[in-house]
Amino acid sequence: MEPFAECDAGYVCSLGADTATPSDNTTGYECLPGYYCPTGSNQGVKCPLGTFSNNYGLENVTECVMCTGGKYCEEEGRGDNSKH
């Protein structure tokens, strides 16, 4: 199969992925928690300061959620909201 021109949103493609939704962790993978991956991503983009995500496959920055009251997210790309 020929490599896809672009990965679907929510995925990262690398090394000549032959699908737009790779999941073999060699040619690509589903976007990791703490990141979002727009269409065509070859790496994830960290959720901004003050936001986080525990979910895989985010497609857009708007899917990163604000840190829960009483907790904080002191760095970009948080995959949890565990700091008090």
C-alpha positions as CSV (number, residue, x, y, z in Angstrom):
1,M,0.0,0.0,0.0
2,E,1.1,3.6,-0.6
3,P,1.6,6.0,2.3
4,F,-1.3,8.3,3.0
5,A,-0.7,12.0,2.3
6,E,-2.2,13.0,5.7
7,C,-3.2,11.4,9.0
8,D,-6.7,11.8,10.1
9,A,-7.3,14.2,13.0
10,G,-6.7,12.4,16.3
11,Y,-3.8,10.4,15.0
12,V,0.0,10.8,14.5
13,C,1.5,9.4,11.3
14,S,5.2,8.6,10.8
15,L,7.5,6.3,8.8
16,G,5.2,5.9,5.8
17,A,1.9,5.0,7.4
18,D,-0.3,3.2,4.9
19,T,-3.5,4.2,6.7
20,A,-4.8,7.5,7.9
21,T,-5.5,6.0,11.3
22,P,-2.4,4.0,12.2
23,S,-2.2,2.2,15.6
24,D,0.8,0.0,15.3
25,N,3.1,2.4,17.2
26,T,5.6,2.2,14.4
27,T,4.0,4.0,11.5
28,G,1.8,6.0,13.9
29,Y,-0.6,6.0,16.8
30,E,-3.7,7.5,18.3
31,C,-3.0,10.9,19.8
32,L,-1.9,10.6,23.4
33,P,-3.5,12.0,26.6
34,G,-2.4,15.6,27.2
35,Y,-2.1,16.3,23.4
36,Y,-4.3,17.0,20.5
37,C,-3.5,16.1,16.9
38,P,-5.0,18.1,14.0
39,T,-5.3,16.5,10.5
40,G,-1.9,15.7,9.1
41,S,0.0,15.5,12.4
42,N,3.4,14.0,12.6
43,Q,3.5,14.8,16.3
44,G,1.0,15.8,18.9
45,V,0.5,19.4,20.1
46,K,0.5,19.8,23.9
47,C,-2.7,21.0,25.6
48,P,-2.1,24.6,26.8
49,L,-1.3,25.6,30.4
50,G,-4.3,25.4,32.6
51,T,-5.9,22.5,30.6
52,F,-5.5,18.8,30.5
53,S,-6.9,15.6,28.9
54,N,-7.0,12.0,30.0
55,N,-8.4,10.9,26.7
56,Y,-6.7,9.5,23.6
57,G,-7.5,10.8,20.1
58,L,-8.1,14.5,20.7
59,E,-8.5,16.3,17.4
60,N,-8.6,20.0,18.4
61,V,-7.4,22.3,21.2
62,T,-11.0,22.8,22.2
63,E,-11.1,19.2,23.5
64,C,-8.5,20.0,26.2
65,V,-10.5,20.8,29.3
66,M,-9.9,23.4,32.0
67,C,-8.3,22.1,35.2
68,T,-10.7,21.1,37.9
69,G,-11.4,23.7,40.7
70,G,-9.0,23.2,43.6
71,K,-6.3,21.7,41.3
72,Y,-3.9,23.2,38.9
73,C,-2.0,22.2,35.7
74,E,1.4,23.7,35.9
75,E,2.7,22.5,32.6
76,E,1.6,22.0,29.0
77,G,0.6,18.6,27.8
78,R,-0.9,17.3,31.1
79,G,-2.5,14.0,30.8
80,D,-4.0,14.1,34.3
81,N,-5.4,16.7,36.7
82,S,-3.9,15.3,39.9
83,K,-2.0,18.3,41.4
84,H,-3.6,20.1,44.3
